[in-house]
Amino acid sequence: MSDFVEQCRGEWRRLGVPDPLAEEMAADQASDLREAEADGVSAEELLGSSAFDPRSFARSWAAERGIIPEPPSPRTRRRPLVLVAFTALAAIALLVAALTLLTGGPNVSVAVRTFRPGAALPRTHLPPPPAGFFLRPGGPGGQVFHTSAATPVEWVLLFLAIIALGFAAWLWSNWGRSRPPTAAAQ
């Protein structure tokens, strides 16, 4: 079983485990293996499937003791990418909404031409407006009304973007707290 302990030592050296800690762990491991052998317990029974993979055993034991950081799982690697994308989209939405509100665009102009009662209406593909609906007295040819038709949409977009950025900040703070603590090698 000394070959198993030596392979573990080699892995700890490769991982940068300080020599005193590696020697302490190797001594503990050799002692446990000797005691198990004296009690008639095989290494496979003591270590399970790790008896056939000393490098993996050494890595997991060093991570459990907090000597090396645990390798990130695939889920934690992807999570920041999703958070970055979500945060970027929320920030872009916030900028677009704020800029369109500040510039006042897009504007809509409605031109209304008044007609005298009894006069023939010009032929268009649009139906005529109801009598008196847009018609205002004054002006020889009618009036033009200017308004910003998108303003309510811009305010809704701004509100939703602020909520999305708040949610992203909350996700980032929770993601930072959910990672396992890592101990620096001593």
Number of C-alpha atoms within 10 A of each C-alpha: 12 12 9 21 20 14 16 24 21 16 20 25 13 10 15 14 20 13 13 10 15 21 14 11 20 20 13 13 17 17 12 14 21 17 12 15 14 10 9 9 13 15 19 11 11 14 14 11 12 16 17 13 14 21 19 14 19 24 21 17 16 21 16 12 11 16 22 21 18 17 10 10 8 8 8 13 10 10 14 15 11 11 16 13 13 16 21 14 15 23 17 13 21 21 15 16 21 17 14 16 19 9 8 13 15 12 12 12 11 12 13 15 14 19 15 7 8 6 7 8 11 8 8 7 6 6 7 10 10 8 10 9 7 16 15 12 10 9 9 9 11 15 17 11 10 11 14 13 13 15 17 11 12 20 15 12 19 22 14 16 23 16 14 19 19 14 15 20 14 11 16 17 11 11 14 10 10 10 11 11 10 12 13 10 13 11
